[in-house]
Amino acid sequence: MRKLLLICLAINILSFLVVPVNTLKAGEGPADTLDIDADRLEVFGDQSRAVFEGGVKARQKGMDLECLMLIVYYDKTSHQILRLVAKKAVVIHWEDKVAVCSEADYLFEKELLVMTGDVLVTRGEERLSSQTIRVNMKTGHQVVEGGDKRVNIRVRSGEGGAGILKWEK
């Protein structure tokens, strides 16, 4: 957290930036606050994006994300965050699930999460592996594709089973 505060302070000092990172908004209200901690931050104001690198940790709405690089795309006018792209050694903690993949892309307006590259989602004994998983967080609709591998899933039957397939907000 201390690193994030120092980064935000440094960015505010650099007055040539078009959009200070501390004005980026994930939505409205405290549940929509996005916290990011990283070793390095580079802001491309003319491209409306910020790149966080090195031991990146982000948290929003109870979802924790770890990766080596996080790219934040935002609207220049409203400062709303439009998209997050996590790359390299991506780990997502969501409720009682853990997802590991090469890349994760989240589109805020559509509430669409796309995980690619040797995706493995675990929940206790349950697991799901594939090359690509697309999850509409509004509706819970999912598409799981094996790519050059087959989709592999292990679910528990009975009460409490198949929770690995539940991604709704």
C-alpha positions in Angstrom: 0.0 0.0 0.0 2.9 2.3 0.8 4.3 1.8 -2.7 0.9 2.7 -4.2 0.8 5.9 -2.2 4.3 6.8 -3.3 3.5 6.1 -6.9 0.4 8.2 -6.8 2.3 11.1 -5.2 5.0 10.9 -7.8 2.5 10.9 -10.6 0.7 14.0 -9.2 4.1 15.8 -9.0 4.6 15.1 -12.7 2.2 17.8 -14.0 2.8 16.9 -17.7 0.6 13.8 -17.3 -2.8 14.1 -18.9 -4.6 12.0 -16.3 -3.3 11.4 -12.8 -3.6 7.7 -11.9 -5.2 8.5 -8.6 -8.3 9.8 -10.5 -8.9 6.6 -12.3 -12.3 5.2 -11.3 -13.4 1.6 -11.6 -17.0 2.6 -11.0 -19.0 4.4 -8.4 -18.9 3.7 -4.6 -16.4 2.0 -2.3 -17.2 -1.5 -3.7 -15.8 -0.4 -7.0 -12.5 0.9 -5.7 -9.5 -0.6 -7.5 -6.3 -0.9 -5.4 -3.0 -1.7 -7.2 0.4 -2.3 -5.8 3.5 -2.7 -8.1 7.2 -2.2 -8.4 6.9 0.2 -11.4 4.3 2.4 -13.0 4.4 4.0 -16.5 1.6 6.2 -17.6 0.9 6.9 -21.3 -1.5 9.8 -21.1 -1.8 10.2 -24.8 -2.8 6.6 -25.2 -5.1 6.5 -22.1 -3.3 3.6 -20.5 -1.1 2.9 -17.4 1.3 -0.1 -17.2 2.1 -1.6 -13.8 5.0 -4.0 -13.7 6.8 -6.2 -11.1 4.9 -8.1 -8.5 1.6 -6.5 -9.3 -1.2 -7.0 -6.9 -4.7 -5.6 -7.5 -8.0 -5.9 -5.6 -11.5 -5.0 -6.5 -14.9 -6.2 -5.3 -13.4 -9.1 -3.4 -11.4 -10.3 -6.4 -7.6 -10.4 -5.9 -5.2 -10.5 -8.9 -1.5 -11.1 -9.0 0.6 -10.9 -12.1 3.9 -9.5 -13.5 2.3 -6.9 -15.7 -1.1 -5.1 -15.5 -2.3 -2.7 -18.2 -5.1 -0.4 -17.3 -7.0 1.3 -20.1 -9.2 4.3 -19.2 -11.4 7.0 -20.7 -9.6 10.3 -20.9 -12.6 12.4 -20.1 -14.4 10.4 -17.3 -11.3 8.6 -16.0 -13.4 5.5 -15.9 -11.4 2.3 -16.2 -12.5 0.5 -19.4 -10.3 -2.6 -19.4 -7.7 -4.4 -17.4 -5.2 -6.8 -19.0 -3.1 -8.9 -16.7 -0.1 -10.7 -18.2 2.6 -13.2 -17.1 2.0 -15.6 -14.2 -1.6 -14.5 -13.6 -3.3 -15.7 -10.4 -6.9 -14.7 -9.6 -8.6 -15.3 -6.3 -12.4 -15.1 -6.4 -14.5 -16.2 -3.5 -13.5 -19.9 -3.0 -11.8 -20.3 -6.4 -8.3 -19.8 -7.7 -7.5 -19.3 -11.4 -4.1 -19.5 -12.9 -3.4 -18.5 -16.5 -1.0 -16.7 -18.9 -3.3 -13.7 -19.5 -6.6 -12.3 -18.2 -8.6 -9.6 -19.9 -11.5 -7.9 -18.1 -13.9 -5.5 -19.9 -15.6 -3.4 -17.3 -18.7 -2.3 -19.4 -19.5 -5.8 -20.5 -18.4 -7.4 -17.2 -16.5 -10.0 -19.4 -13.5 -11.9 -18.1 -11.4 -13.8 -20.6 -8.6 -16.0 -19.3 -6.2 -17.6 -21.8 -3.1 -19.7 -21.8 -3.1 -23.0 -19.9 -6.0 -21.9 -17.7 -6.5 -23.9 -14.5 -9.3 -23.1 -12.1 -9.5 -24.9 -8.8 -12.0 -25.0 -5.9 -11.2 -27.6 -3.3 -11.1 -30.9 -5.1 -12.9 -29.5 -8.1 -10.8 -28.3 -11.1 -11.3 -27.0 -14.6 -8.5 -26.7 -17.2 -8.5 -25.4 -20.8 -6.8 -22.9 -23.0 -9.5 -20.3 -22.8 -12.4 -19.5 -20.4 -14.8 -16.6 -21.1 -17.1 -15.6 -18.3 -19.9 -13.1 -18.4 -19.9 -11.9 -14.8 -23.4 -10.4 -15.1 -25.2 -13.6 -16.4 -22.8 -16.3 -15.4 -22.6 -17.6 -19.0 -19.3 -19.3 -19.7 -17.5 -20.7 -22.7 -14.6 -23.0 -22.1 -12.4 -24.0 -25.0 -9.6 -26.5 -25.1 -7.8 -25.1 -28.1 -5.0 -27.6 -28.9 -5.9 -29.5 -25.7 -9.2 -30.9 -24.5 -11.3 -29.3 -21.8 -10.8 -31.2 -18.6 -13.1 -30.8 -15.5 -13.5 -32.6 -12.2 -16.7 -31.7 -10.2 -18.2 -33.0 -7.0 -21.8 -34.2 -7.3 -24.4 -33.4 -4.7 -24.7 -30.4 -2.4 -21.9 -27.9 -2.8 -20.6 -29.5 -6.0 -20.0 -27.8 -9.3 -19.2 -24.5 -7.5 -16.2 -24.2 -9.8 -18.7 -23.2 -12.6 -20.2 -20.3 -10.6 -18.7 -16.9 -11.4 -21.7 -14.6 -10.9 -21.3 -11.4 -8.9 
